[in-house]
Structures are given as structure tokens and as C-alpha cells.
Amino acid sequence: MALKDYYQILNIDEESDLKTIKIAFRKQIAIYHPDNNKSPDAAEKFELVIEAFNVLGNEEKRSKYDVLRLQQKENNIPATVITSQEKANETWEEEAKKTSREYWSTPLEQLLLLDIFLTTDILGDLFTGTGDIIDSASDALDGLFDIF
């Protein structure tokens, strides 16, 4: 199984901090969100952006990912996942697909207003059911995000 280059997907370097990762994620998600992009491959790219953020935006997952990348570079191994690491990679992909389906049907303005980065298991389900609040905020700020 090929190891995806999450840094390249978000157009960031390996030294990027969380703030930079968040900014890159928001830019990429705005590019591939169905409100802005109707191309056939937009959904796939949208999902890859979600997956990249889910890994790089989570300190524990990012650490595992960076170790795997380093092992491959040191051992001159092609970009394939070592069998013992496949399970973690598959889990990351499953999580991303689930999140991607949810975000794909959410208007872009709501995604940008919601601090989407809290979904990286920092606060769990604290924000479940906040749709009405987000809708109200989106209506109040109508037009603010027209730059996307």
C-alpha cells in the first residue's frame, strides 16, 4: 500500500506548526468543496485533504506518520507502508472517509465558521448539535466568505 505524502497534499513543509497546517487545510478544503468545485475528482481530493489534516493535525498520528516516513527514507524503501503500519494507515483512511462524507454535504461557510480543528478528538462530542448556532452565525456574516 502506498504511503501518501500528507505534507504535499496540504502544500506545507515538514516543519509546519499546527497553525500553518490549519491555514493550509482551510485553503485546500475551500478549493475542493462542492460549493466551489464541481469537477469529477473534487470529492476524491476533498477526502485526501481531510485525511492529511486528520493525521497532521493530530500530534500522536503525525508523530507515527513522521516515523514511518523517516524509516522509509533511511532504508531507501519505496513509498509503501510496512505491513505492521498498514492498520494505522487504514484507520486514518476510514476516519477521513467518514469525516469527508459529513463535510461534503456541509456548506463551505459553515465549515469555515466552525472551528473544524476541534474534531481531532481534542474535545470529543462537545460541539454535537451546534448546527443552529452555526446557521445563525452564517446568516449574520452572510457574504463575509465570498472570497472563496
N, CA, C and O atoms as a GROMACS GRO file, in nm:
protein
  592
    1MET      N    1   0.084  -0.117   0.000
    1MET     CA    2   0.000   0.000   0.000
    1MET      C    3   0.090   0.124   0.000
    1MET      O    4   0.185   0.134   0.077
    2ALA      N    5   0.057   0.218  -0.086
    2ALA     CA    6   0.139   0.339  -0.098
    2ALA      C    7   0.114   0.433   0.019
    2ALA      O    8   0.000   0.450   0.063
    3LEU      N    9   0.219   0.492   0.068
    3LEU     CA   10   0.211   0.591   0.175
    3LEU      C   11   0.189   0.727   0.109
    3LEU      O   12   0.269   0.770   0.026
    4LYS      N   13   0.082   0.793   0.146
    4LYS     CA   14   0.052   0.923   0.088
    4LYS      C   15   0.140   1.030   0.151
    4LYS      O   16   0.176   1.020   0.268
    5ASP      N   17   0.173   1.131   0.073
    5ASP     CA   18   0.252   1.242   0.123
    5ASP      C   19   0.157   1.351   0.170
    5ASP      O   20   0.116   1.438   0.093
    6TYR      N   21   0.121   1.346   0.297
    6TYR     CA   22   0.025   1.440   0.353
    6TYR      C   23   0.076   1.584   0.351
    6TYR      O   24  -0.002   1.677   0.338
    7TYR      N   25   0.205   1.601   0.363
    7TYR     CA   26   0.262   1.736   0.357
    7TYR      C   27   0.242   1.796   0.218
    7TYR      O   28   0.210   1.914   0.204
    8GLN      N   29   0.262   1.714   0.116
    8GLN     CA   30   0.244   1.762  -0.021
    8GLN      C   31   0.096   1.790  -0.048
    8GLN      O   32   0.063   1.888  -0.115
    9ILE      N   33   0.008   1.707   0.003
    9ILE     CA   34  -0.135   1.726  -0.018
    9ILE      C   35  -0.180   1.862   0.035
    9ILE      O   36  -0.262   1.930  -0.027
   10LEU      N   37  -0.125   1.902   0.151
   10LEU     CA   38  -0.162   2.031   0.210
   10LEU      C   39  -0.070   2.145   0.164
   10LEU      O   40  -0.088   2.260   0.205
   11ASN      N   41   0.028   2.113   0.080
   11ASN     CA   42   0.125   2.213   0.031
   11ASN      C   43   0.198   2.283   0.145
   11ASN      O   44   0.206   2.406   0.149
   12ILE      N   45   0.251   2.204   0.238
   12ILE     CA   46   0.326   2.257   0.351
   12ILE      C   47   0.456   2.178   0.365
   12ILE      O   48   0.471   2.071   0.306
   13ASP      N   49   0.550   2.233   0.443
   13ASP     CA   50   0.673   2.157   0.466
   13ASP      C   51   0.663   2.080   0.597
   13ASP      O   52   0.572   2.100   0.676
   14GLU      N   53   0.758   1.992   0.617
   14GLU     CA   54   0.757   1.902   0.733
   14GLU      C   55   0.772   1.974   0.865
   14GLU      O   56   0.736   1.919   0.970
   15GLU      N   57   0.822   2.095   0.864
   15GLU     CA   58   0.844   2.171   0.987
   15GLU      C   59   0.723   2.257   1.025
   15GLU      O   60   0.729   2.329   1.125
   16SER      N   61   0.616   2.251   0.949
   16SER     CA   62   0.500   2.337   0.972
   16SER      C   63   0.438   2.311   1.109
   16SER      O   64   0.427   2.198   1.154
   17ASP      N   65   0.398   2.420   1.172
   17ASP     CA   66   0.331   2.409   1.301
   17ASP      C   67   0.180   2.391   1.280
   17ASP      O   68   0.132   2.396   1.167
   18LEU      N   69   0.108   2.369   1.388
   18LEU     CA   70  -0.036   2.342   1.378
   18LEU      C   71  -0.112   2.458   1.315
   18LEU      O   72  -0.205   2.436   1.237
   19LYS      N   73  -0.074   2.579   1.347
   19LYS     CA   74  -0.141   2.696   1.289
   19LYS      C   75  -0.127   2.696   1.137
   19LYS      O   76  -0.224   2.722   1.066
   20THR      N   77  -0.008   2.666   1.087
   20THR     CA   78   0.016   2.660   0.943
   20THR      C   79  -0.063   2.546   0.880
   20THR      O   80  -0.116   2.560   0.770
   21ILE      N   81  -0.071   2.434   0.949
   21ILE     CA   82  -0.148   2.320   0.900
   21ILE      C   83  -0.296   2.357   0.888
   21ILE      O   84  -0.361   2.323   0.789
   22LYS      N   85  -0.348   2.425   0.988
   22LYS     CA   86  -0.488   2.467   0.986
   22LYS      C   87  -0.517   2.562   0.870
   22LYS      O   88  -0.618   2.549   0.801
   23ILE      N   89  -0.428   2.657   0.849
   23ILE     CA   90  -0.447   2.754   0.740
   23ILE      C   91  -0.444   2.682   0.606
   23ILE      O   92  -0.529   2.707   0.520
   24ALA      N   93  -0.349   2.592   0.588
   24ALA     CA   94  -0.338   2.516   0.463
   24ALA      C   95  -0.462   2.429   0.442
   24ALA      O   96  -0.513   2.418   0.331
   25PHE      N   97  -0.509   2.368   0.549
   25PHE     CA   98  -0.629   2.285   0.540
   25PHE      C   99  -0.748   2.367   0.494
   25PHE      O  100  -0.821   2.325   0.404
   26ARG      N  101  -0.769   2.483   0.554
   26ARG     CA  102  -0.882   2.567   0.516
   26ARG      C  103  -0.873   2.610   0.370
   26ARG      O  104  -0.974   2.614   0.300
   27LYS      N  105  -0.755   2.642   0.324
   27LYS     CA  106  -0.738   2.680   0.184
   27LYS      C  107  -0.774   2.564   0.092
   27LYS      O  108  -0.847   2.581  -0.006
   28GLN      N  109  -0.721   2.446   0.123
   28GLN     CA  110  -0.744   2.329   0.038
   28GLN      C  111  -0.890   2.284   0.041
   28GLN      O  112  -0.946   2.246  -0.062
   29ILE      N  113  -0.950   2.288   0.158
   29ILE     CA  114  -1.089   2.244   0.168
   29ILE      C  115  -1.181   2.340   0.091
   29ILE      O  116  -1.281   2.297   0.034
   30ALA      N  117  -1.146   2.468   0.089
   30ALA     CA  118  -1.224   2.566   0.012
   30ALA      C  119  -1.211   2.540  -0.137
   30ALA      O  120  -1.306   2.561  -0.212
   31ILE      N  121  -1.094   2.496  -0.181
   31ILE     CA  122  -1.073   2.468  -0.323
   31ILE      C  123  -1.157   2.349  -0.370
   31ILE      O  124  -1.215   2.354  -0.478
   32TYR      N  125  -1.163   2.244  -0.291
   32TYR     CA  126  -1.227   2.120  -0.335
   32TYR      C  127  -1.368   2.099  -0.283
   32TYR      O  128  -1.431   1.999  -0.318
   33HIS      N  129  -1.420   2.189  -0.202
   33HIS     CA  130  -1.557   2.177  -0.151
   33HIS      C  131  -1.656   2.189  -0.268
   33HIS      O  132  -1.633   2.267  -0.360
   34PRO      N  133  -1.766   2.111  -0.264
   34PRO     CA  134  -1.861   2.113  -0.376
   34PRO      C  135  -1.926   2.250  -0.400
   34PRO      O  136  -1.977   2.274  -0.509
   35ASP      N  137  -1.925   2.339  -0.303
   35ASP     CA  138  -1.977   2.474  -0.326
   35ASP      C  139  -1.891   2.549  -0.427
   35ASP      O  140  -1.939   2.641  -0.494
   36ASN      N  141  -1.763   2.511  -0.438
   36ASN     CA  142  -1.670   2.581  -0.526
   36ASN      C  143  -1.619   2.496  -0.641
   36ASN      O  144  -1.568   2.550  -0.740
   37ASN      N  145  -1.629   2.366  -0.631
   37ASN     CA  146  -1.566   2.279  -0.729
   37ASN      C  147  -1.660   2.165  -0.768
   37ASN      O  148  -1.694   2.080  -0.686
   38LYS      N  149  -1.700   2.165  -0.894
   38LYS     CA  150  -1.792   2.062  -0.944
   38LYS      C  151  -1.720   1.957  -1.028
   38LYS      O  152  -1.785   1.873  -1.092
   39SER      N  153  -1.588   1.959  -1.030
   39SER     CA  154  -1.514   1.864  -1.112
   39SER      C  155  -1.531   1.722  -1.058
   39SER      O  156  -1.554   1.703  -0.939
   40PRO      N  157  -1.521   1.623  -1.145
   40PRO     CA  158  -1.541   1.484  -1.104
   40PRO      C  159  -1.444   1.434  -0.996
   40PRO      O  160  -1.479   1.348  -0.916
   41ASP      N  161  -1.322   1.488  -0.994
   41ASP     CA  162  -1.224   1.440  -0.897
   41ASP      C  163  -1.222   1.523  -0.768
   41ASP      O  164  -1.138   1.498  -0.681
   42ALA      N  165  -1.312   1.620  -0.755
   42ALA     CA  166  -1.313   1.707  -0.637
   42ALA      C  167  -1.339   1.627  -0.508
   42ALA      O  168  -1.274   1.652  -0.406
   43ALA      N  169  -1.431   1.533  -0.513
   43ALA     CA  170  -1.464   1.455  -0.393
   43ALA      C  171  -1.344   1.375  -0.344
   43ALA      O  172  -1.319   1.367  -0.224
   44GLU      N  173  -1.271   1.316  -0.437
   44GLU     CA  174  -1.153   1.237  -0.400
   44GLU      C  175  -1.044   1.327  -0.339
   44GLU      O  176  -0.984   1.292  -0.238
   45LYS      N  177  -1.021   1.443  -0.400
   45LYS     CA  178  -0.920   1.535  -0.347
   45LYS      C  179  -0.965   1.592  -0.213
   45LYS      O  180  -0.883   1.611  -0.123
   46PHE      N  181  -1.094   1.620  -0.199
   46PHE     CA  182  -1.151   1.668  -0.073
   46PHE      C  183  -1.122   1.568   0.038
   46PHE      O  184  -1.080   1.605   0.147
   47GLU      N  185  -1.145   1.440   0.007
   47GLU     CA  186  -1.120   1.334   0.104
   47GLU      C  187  -0.972   1.324   0.142
   47GLU      O  188  -0.939   1.302   0.258
   48LEU      N  189  -0.884   1.340   0.045
   48LEU     CA  190  -0.739   1.336   0.073
   48LEU      C  191  -0.698   1.452   0.163
   48LEU      O  192  -0.614   1.435   0.252
   49VAL      N  193  -0.755   1.569   0.142
   49VAL     CA  194  -0.725   1.685   0.226
   49VAL      C  195  -0.770   1.657   0.369
   49VAL      O  196  -0.697   1.688   0.464
   50ILE      N  197  -0.889   1.600   0.384
   50ILE     CA  198  -0.940   1.565   0.518
   50ILE      C  199  -0.846   1.464   0.583
   50ILE      O  200  -0.811   1.478   0.700
   51GLU      N  201  -0.806   1.362   0.508
   51GLU     CA  202  -0.717   1.260   0.562
   51GLU      C  203  -0.583   1.320   0.604
   51GLU      O  204  -0.531   1.289   0.712
   52ALA      N  205  -0.528   1.406   0.521
   52ALA     CA  206  -0.400   1.470   0.554
   52ALA      C  207  -0.413   1.552   0.681
   52ALA      O  208  -0.325   1.548   0.767
   53PHE      N  209  -0.521   1.627   0.692
   53PHE     CA  210  -0.538   1.708   0.812
   53PHE      C  211  -0.562   1.621   0.935
   53PHE      O  212  -0.511   1.650   1.043
   54ASN      N  213  -0.641   1.514   0.920
   54ASN     CA  214  -0.667   1.426   1.034
   54ASN      C  215  -0.539   1.367   1.091
   54ASN      O  216  -0.530   1.343   1.212
   55VAL      N  217  -0.442   1.343   1.007
   55VAL     CA  218  -0.314   1.288   1.054
   55VAL      C  219  -0.221   1.399   1.102
   55VAL      O  220  -0.169   1.392   1.214
   56LEU      N  221  -0.199   1.499   1.020
   56LEU     CA  222  -0.102   1.604   1.056
   56LEU      C  223  -0.154   1.698   1.165
   56LEU      O  224  -0.075   1.761   1.235
   57GLY      N  225  -0.285   1.707   1.179
   57GLY     CA  226  -0.344   1.793   1.281
   57GLY      C  227  -0.353   1.726   1.418
   57GLY      O  228  -0.392   1.790   1.516
   58ASN      N  229  -0.318   1.599   1.425
   58ASN     CA  230  -0.322   1.524   1.549
   58ASN      C  231  -0.177   1.487   1.586
   58ASN      O  232  -0.110   1.415   1.512
   59GLU      N  233  -0.131   1.536   1.698
   59GLU     CA  234   0.010   1.520   1.736
   59GLU      C  235   0.054   1.373   1.738
   59GLU      O  236   0.162   1.340   1.690
   60GLU      N  237  -0.028   1.286   1.793
   60GLU     CA  238   0.008   1.144   1.803
   60GLU      C  239   0.016   1.078   1.665
   60GLU      O  240   0.112   1.007   1.635
   61LYS      N  241  -0.085   1.104   1.581
   61LYS     CA  242  -0.084   1.045   1.447
   61LYS      C  243   0.030   1.102   1.363
   61LYS      O  244   0.095   1.030   1.288
   62ARG      N  245   0.053   1.231   1.376
   62ARG     CA  246   0.161   1.294   1.300
   62ARG      C  247   0.295   1.234   1.339
   62ARG      O  248   0.380   1.211   1.252
   63SER      N  249   0.315   1.210   1.465
   63SER     CA  250   0.440   1.151   1.512
   63SER      C  251   0.460   1.013   1.450
   63SER      O  252   0.570   0.982   1.402
   64LYS      N  253   0.357   0.930   1.451
   64LYS     CA  254   0.367   0.796   1.390
   64LYS      C  255   0.395   0.807   1.240
   64LYS      O  256   0.477   0.733   1.186
   65TYR      N  257   0.325   0.899   1.176
   65TYR     CA  258   0.342   0.919   1.032
   65TYR      C  259   0.486   0.963   1.000
   65TYR      O  260   0.547   0.912   0.906
   66ASP      N  261   0.538   1.057   1.078
   66ASP     CA  262   0.674   1.106   1.055
   66ASP      C  263   0.778   0.996   1.075
   66ASP      O  264   0.877   0.990   1.002
   67VAL      N  265   0.757   0.909   1.175
   67VAL     CA  266   0.848   0.797   1.198
   67VAL      C  267   0.846   0.703   1.077
   67VAL      O  268   0.951   0.658   1.031
   68LEU      N  269   0.729   0.674   1.027
   68LEU     CA  270   0.716   0.586   0.911
   68LEU      C  271   0.786   0.646   0.789
   68LEU      O  272   0.857   0.575   0.718
   69ARG      N  273   0.768   0.774   0.766
   69ARG     CA  274   0.835   0.841   0.653
   69ARG      C  275   0.987   0.836   0.670
   69ARG      O  276   1.060   0.812   0.573
   70LEU      N  277   1.033   0.859   0.792
   70LEU     CA  278   1.177   0.857   0.819
   70LEU      C  279   1.235   0.717   0.796
   70LEU      O  280   1.343   0.704   0.737
   71GLN      N  281   1.165   0.614   0.841
   71GLN     CA  282   1.211   0.477   0.820
   71GLN      C  283   1.226   0.447   0.671
   71GLN      O  284   1.323   0.384   0.628
   72GLN      N  285   1.132   0.492   0.595
   72GLN     CA  286   1.138   0.467   0.451
   72GLN      C  287   1.256   0.539   0.387
   72GLN      O  288   1.324   0.483   0.301
   73LYS      N  289   1.281   0.663   0.429
   73LYS     CA  290   1.395   0.737   0.374
   73LYS      C  291   1.527   0.673   0.412
   73LYS      O  292   1.616   0.657   0.329
   74GLU      N  293   1.540   0.635   0.540
   74GLU     CA  294   1.665   0.575   0.588
   74GLU      C  295   1.693   0.441   0.523
   74GLU      O  296   1.808   0.409   0.493
   75ASN      N  297   1.590   0.363   0.502
   75ASN     CA  298   1.608   0.228   0.446
   75ASN      C  299   1.598   0.227   0.294
   75ASN      O  300   1.608   0.122   0.231
   76ASN      N  301   1.579   0.345   0.236
   76ASN     CA  302   1.567   0.357   0.091
   76ASN      C  303   1.453   0.270   0.037
   76ASN      O  304   1.462   0.213  -0.072
   77ILE      N  305   1.348   0.263   0.114
   77ILE     CA  306   1.231   0.183   0.077
   77ILE      C  307   1.140   0.270  -0.009
   77ILE      O  308   1.120   0.387   0.023
   78PRO      N  309   1.084   0.216  -0.115
   78PRO     CA  310   0.987   0.294  -0.192
   78PRO      C  311   0.868   0.331  -0.102
   78PRO      O  312   0.851   0.274   0.006
   79ALA      N  313   0.790   0.424  -0.145
   79ALA     CA  314   0.680   0.476  -0.063
   79ALA      C  315   0.567   0.375  -0.048
   79ALA      O  316   0.459   0.393  -0.103
   80THR      N  317   0.594   0.270   0.026
   80THR     CA  318   0.492   0.172   0.059
   80THR      C  319   0.487   0.158   0.209
   80THR      O  320   0.586   0.177   0.279
   81VAL      N  321   0.372   0.123   0.258
   81VAL     CA  322   0.354   0.109   0.402
   81VAL      C  323   0.400  -0.030   0.444
   81VAL      O  324   0.361  -0.130   0.384
   82ILE      N  325   0.481  -0.035   0.546
   82ILE     CA  326   0.527  -0.162   0.601
   82ILE      C  327   0.406  -0.232   0.662
   82ILE      O  328   0.321  -0.166   0.724
   83THR      N  329   0.396  -0.362   0.647
   83THR     CA  330   0.279  -0.438   0.689
   83THR      C  331   0.232  -0.405   0.830
   83THR      O  332   0.112  -0.391   0.853
   84SER      N  333   0.321  -0.391   0.923
   84SER     CA  334   0.282  -0.362   1.061
   84SER      C  335   0.220  -0.223   1.074
   84SER      O  336   0.149  -0.196   1.171
   85GLN      N  337   0.245  -0.135   0.979
   85GLN     CA  338   0.190   0.001   0.982
   85GLN      C  339   0.061   0.014   0.901
   85GLN      O  340  -0.006   0.118   0.908
   86GLU      N  341   0.025  -0.089   0.825
   86GLU     CA  342  -0.093  -0.081   0.738
   86GLU      C  343  -0.221  -0.053   0.817
   86GLU      O  344  -0.308   0.021   0.771
   87LYS      N  345  -0.234  -0.113   0.935
   87LYS     CA  346  -0.356  -0.096   1.013
   87LYS      C  347  -0.378   0.051   1.050
   87LYS      O  348  -0.489   0.103   1.038
   88ALA      N  349  -0.273   0.117   1.095
   88ALA     CA  350  -0.286   0.259   1.130
   88ALA      C  351  -0.325   0.340   1.008
   88ALA      O  352  -0.411   0.428   1.016
   89ASN      N  353  -0.262   0.312   0.897
   89ASN     CA  354  -0.292   0.384   0.773
   89ASN      C  355  -0.437   0.361   0.730
   89ASN      O  356  -0.505   0.454   0.688
   90GLU      N  357  -0.483   0.237   0.739
   90GLU     CA  358  -0.622   0.206   0.704
   90GLU      C  359  -0.719   0.278   0.797
   90GLU      O  360  -0.823   0.326   0.753
   91THR      N  361  -0.686   0.284   0.924
   91THR     CA  362  -0.771   0.355   1.020
   91THR      C  363  -0.779   0.502   0.984
   91THR      O  364  -0.887   0.561   0.988
   92TRP      N  365  -0.666   0.563   0.948
   92TRP     CA  366  -0.665   0.704   0.910
   92TRP      C  367  -0.755   0.725   0.788
   92TRP      O  368  -0.831   0.822   0.783
   93GLU      N  369  -0.748   0.634   0.691
   93GLU     CA  370  -0.829   0.646   0.571
   93GLU      C  371  -0.978   0.632   0.603
   93GLU      O  372  -1.060   0.707   0.550
   94GLU      N  373  -1.014   0.536   0.689
   94GLU     CA  374  -1.154   0.518   0.727
   94GLU      C  375  -1.208   0.641   0.798
   94GLU      O  376  -1.319   0.686   0.769
   95GLU      N  377  -1.130   0.695   0.891
   95GLU     CA  378  -1.173   0.816   0.963
   95GLU      C  379  -1.194   0.931   0.865
   95GLU      O  380  -1.291   1.006   0.876
   96ALA      N  381  -1.103   0.944   0.770
   96ALA     CA  382  -1.112   1.053   0.672
   96ALA      C  383  -1.235   1.038   0.584
   96ALA      O  384  -1.302   1.137   0.554
   97LYS      N  385  -1.266   0.916   0.542
   97LYS     CA  386  -1.384   0.894   0.458
   97LYS      C  387  -1.512   0.932   0.531
   97LYS      O  388  -1.601   0.994   0.474
   98LYS      N  389  -1.520   0.894   0.657
   98LYS     CA  390  -1.639   0.927   0.737
   98LYS      C  391  -1.651   1.079   0.752
   98LYS      O  392  -1.759   1.135   0.730
   99THR      N  393  -1.543   1.144   0.788
   99THR     CA  394  -1.545   1.289   0.806
   99THR      C  395  -1.572   1.358   0.673
   99THR      O  396  -1.646   1.456   0.668
  100SER      N  397  -1.513   1.309   0.566
  100SER     CA  398  -1.531   1.368   0.434
  100SER      C  399  -1.678   1.365   0.392
  100SER      O  400  -1.728   1.464   0.338
  101ARG      N  401  -1.745   1.254   0.415
  101ARG     CA  402  -1.888   1.245   0.380
  101ARG      C  403  -1.968   1.350   0.454
  101ARG      O  404  -2.057   1.414   0.398
  102GLU      N  405  -1.937   1.369   0.582
  102GLU     CA  406  -2.007   1.468   0.663
  102GLU      C  407  -1.978   1.610   0.613
  102GLU      O  408  -2.071   1.689   0.597
  103TYR      N  409  -1.853   1.642   0.588
  103TYR     CA  410  -1.815   1.776   0.546
  103TYR      C  411  -1.859   1.806   0.403
  103TYR      O  412  -1.889   1.921   0.370
  104TRP      N  413  -1.864   1.703   0.318
  104TRP     CA  414  -1.901   1.722   0.177
  104TRP      C  415  -2.041   1.780   0.166
  104TRP      O  416  -2.068   1.861   0.077
  105SER      N  417  -2.130   1.740   0.256
  105SER     CA  418  -2.269   1.787   0.250
  105SER      C  419  -2.292   1.913   0.334
  105SER      O  420  -2.405   1.962   0.341
  106THR      N  421  -2.189   1.966   0.397
  106THR     CA  422  -2.200   2.086   0.479
  106THR      C  423  -2.158   2.207   0.396
  106THR      O  424  -2.054   2.203   0.330
  107PRO      N  425  -2.238   2.314   0.396
  107PRO     CA  426  -2.199   2.433   0.321
  107PRO      C  427  -2.062   2.484   0.366
  107PRO      O  428  -2.027   2.478   0.484
  108LEU      N  429  -1.985   2.533   0.270
  108LEU     CA  430  -1.849   2.578   0.296
  108LEU      C  431  -1.845   2.685   0.405
  108LEU      O  432  -1.756   2.683   0.490
  109GLU      N  433  -1.940   2.778   0.404
  109GLU     CA  434  -1.941   2.884   0.505
  109GLU      C  435  -1.947   2.826   0.646
  109GLU      O  436  -1.883   2.876   0.737
  110GLN      N  437  -2.026   2.719   0.662
  110GLN     CA  438  -2.036   2.657   0.793
  110GLN      C  439  -1.906   2.589   0.833
  110GLN      O  440  -1.866   2.594   0.949
  111LEU      N  441  -1.840   2.525   0.738
  111LEU     CA  442  -1.713   2.460   0.768
  111LEU      C  443  -1.609   2.562   0.810
  111LEU      O  444  -1.529   2.537   0.900
  112LEU      N  445  -1.609   2.677   0.745
  112LEU     CA  446  -1.510   2.779   0.777
  112LEU      C  447  -1.541   2.851   0.907
  112LEU      O  448  -1.449   2.898   0.975
  113LEU      N  449  -1.669   2.861   0.943
  113LEU     CA  450  -1.706   2.924   1.069
  113LEU      C  451  -1.681   2.832   1.188
  113LEU      O  452  -1.637   2.876   1.294
  114LEU      N  453  -1.710   2.704   1.168
  114LEU     CA  454  -1.689   2.606   1.274
  114LEU      C  455  -1.540   2.585   1.291
  114LEU      O  456  -1.467   2.568   1.194
  115ASP      N  457  -1.494   2.584   1.414
  115ASP     CA  458  -1.353   2.556   1.434
  115ASP      C  459  -1.336   2.406   1.415
  115ASP      O  460  -1.325   2.329   1.510
  116ILE      N  461  -1.334   2.369   1.289
  116ILE     CA  462  -1.332   2.230   1.245
  116ILE      C  463  -1.217   2.152   1.306
  116ILE      O  464  -1.221   2.029   1.313
  117PHE      N  465  -1.116   2.223   1.351
  117PHE     CA  466  -0.998   2.157   1.402
  117PHE      C  467  -1.022   2.094   1.538
  117PHE      O  468  -0.938   2.016   1.584
  118LEU      N  469  -1.132   2.125   1.603
  118LEU     CA  470  -1.162   2.063   1.731
  118LEU      C  471  -1.210   1.920   1.713
  118LEU      O  472  -1.223   1.847   1.811
  119THR      N  473  -1.236   1.878   1.589
  119THR     CA  474  -1.280   1.742   1.565
  119THR      C  475  -1.164   1.643   1.567
  119THR      O  476  -1.184   1.525   1.538
  120THR      N  477  -1.045   1.687   1.600
  120THR     CA  478  -0.930   1.597   1.606
  120THR      C  479  -0.921   1.532   1.743
  120THR      O  480  -0.812   1.509   1.796
  121ASP      N  481  -1.038   1.502   1.801
  121ASP     CA  482  -1.050   1.432   1.928
  121ASP      C  483  -1.002   1.512   2.048
  121ASP      O  484  -0.977   1.455   2.154
  122ILE      N  485  -0.989   1.644   2.033
  122ILE     CA  486  -0.947   1.725   2.146
  122ILE      C  487  -1.062   1.743   2.244
  122ILE      O  488  -1.044   1.731   2.365
  123LEU      N  489  -1.182   1.772   2.191
  123LEU     CA  490  -1.296   1.796   2.277
  123LEU      C  491  -1.410   1.696   2.256
  123LEU      O  492  -1.520   1.715   2.308
  124GLY      N  493  -1.384   1.593   2.181
  124GLY     CA  494  -1.484   1.489   2.163
  124GLY      C  495  -1.612   1.543   2.102
  124GLY      O  496  -1.608   1.614   2.001
  125ASP      N  497  -1.726   1.509   2.162
  125ASP     CA  498  -1.857   1.546   2.107
  125ASP      C  499  -1.911   1.675   2.164
  125ASP      O  500  -2.032   1.697   2.161
  126LEU      N  501  -1.828   1.760   2.216
  126LEU     CA  502  -1.873   1.884   2.278
  126LEU      C  503  -1.956   1.968   2.184
  126LEU      O  504  -2.049   2.035   2.227
  127PHE      N  505  -1.923   1.967   2.053
  127PHE     CA  506  -1.991   2.053   1.959
  127PHE      C  507  -2.103   1.984   1.883
  127PHE      O  508  -2.154   2.041   1.786
  128THR      N  509  -2.142   1.866   1.922
  128THR     CA  510  -2.253   1.797   1.858
  128THR      C  511  -2.380   1.877   1.881
  128THR      O  512  -2.409   1.919   1.993
  129GLY      N  513  -2.456   1.898   1.774
  129GLY     CA  514  -2.583   1.968   1.786
  129GLY      C  515  -2.570   2.120   1.780
  129GLY      O  516  -2.662   2.190   1.821
  130THR      N  517  -2.461   2.171   1.730
  130THR     CA  518  -2.443   2.316   1.724
  130THR      C  519  -2.482   2.372   1.588
  130THR      O  520  -2.450   2.487   1.557
  131GLY      N  521  -2.550   2.294   1.506
  131GLY     CA  522  -2.587   2.338   1.372
  131GLY      C  523  -2.667   2.466   1.368
  131GLY      O  524  -2.641   2.552   1.283
  132ASP      N  525  -2.765   2.482   1.461
  132ASP     CA  526  -2.847   2.604   1.461
  132ASP      C  527  -2.763   2.726   1.492
  132ASP      O  528  -2.785   2.833   1.434
  133ILE      N  529  -2.668   2.712   1.582
  133ILE     CA  530  -2.580   2.824   1.616
  133ILE      C  531  -2.496   2.861   1.495
  133ILE      O  532  -2.479   2.979   1.464
  134ILE      N  533  -2.444   2.760   1.427
  134ILE     CA  534  -2.363   2.783   1.309
  134ILE      C  535  -2.447   2.850   1.200
  134ILE      O  536  -2.401   2.944   1.136
  135ASP      N  537  -2.572   2.802   1.180
  135ASP     CA  538  -2.660   2.862   1.080
  135ASP      C  539  -2.684   3.008   1.110
  135ASP      O  540  -2.680   3.092   1.020
  136SER      N  541  -2.710   3.041   1.236
  136SER     CA  542  -2.733   3.180   1.275
  136SER      C  543  -2.610   3.266   1.250
  136SER      O  544  -2.620   3.377   1.197
  137ALA      N  545  -2.495   3.214   1.286
  137ALA     CA  546  -2.371   3.289   1.265
  137ALA      C  547  -2.345   3.307   1.116
  137ALA      O  548  -2.301   3.414   1.072
  138SER      N  549  -2.373   3.203   1.038
  138SER     CA  550  -2.352   3.210   0.894
  138SER      C  551  -2.442   3.316   0.833
  138SER      O  552  -2.399   3.393   0.748
  139ASP      N  553  -2.569   3.319   0.875
  139ASP     CA  554  -2.663   3.420   0.824
  139ASP      C  555  -2.619   3.560   0.863
  139ASP      O  556  -2.628   3.652   0.782
  140ALA      N  557  -2.571   3.576   0.984
  140ALA     CA  558  -2.527   3.708   1.031
  140ALA      C  559  -2.404   3.758   0.956
  140ALA      O  560  -2.386   3.878   0.937
  141LEU      N  561  -2.320   3.665   0.913
  141LEU     CA  562  -2.197   3.701   0.844
  141LEU      C  563  -2.207   3.679   0.694
  141LEU      O  564  -2.105   3.666   0.626
  142ASP      N  565  -2.329   3.674   0.642
  142ASP     CA  566  -2.353   3.645   0.501
  142ASP      C  567  -2.265   3.734   0.413
  142ASP      O  568  -2.262   3.856   0.429
  143GLY      N  569  -2.194   3.671   0.321
  143GLY     CA  570  -2.110   3.745   0.230
  143GLY      C  571  -1.966   3.762   0.277
  143GLY      O  572  -1.879   3.795   0.197
  144LEU      N  573  -1.941   3.740   0.404
  144LEU     CA  574  -1.805   3.759   0.457
  144LEU      C  575  -1.704   3.668   0.391
  144LEU      O  576  -1.588   3.706   0.373
  145PHE      N  577  -1.747   3.547   0.356
  145PHE     CA  578  -1.655   3.448   0.299
  145PHE      C  579  -1.667   3.438   0.147
  145PHE      O  580  -1.632   3.335   0.090
  146ASP      N  581  -1.716   3.542   0.083
  146ASP     CA  582  -1.730   3.539  -0.062
  146ASP      C  583  -1.596   3.532  -0.135
  146ASP      O  584  -1.593   3.511  -0.256
  147ILE      N  585  -1.487   3.551  -0.062
  147ILE     CA  586  -1.356   3.542  -0.127
  147ILE      C  587  -1.328   3.402  -0.175
  147ILE      O  588  -1.242   3.382  -0.260
  148PHE      N  589  -1.399   3.303  -0.122
  148PHE     CA  590  -1.383   3.165  -0.167
  148PHE      C  591  -1.482   3.140  -0.276
  148PHE      O  592  -1.488   3.030  -0.330
   0.00000   0.00000   0.00000
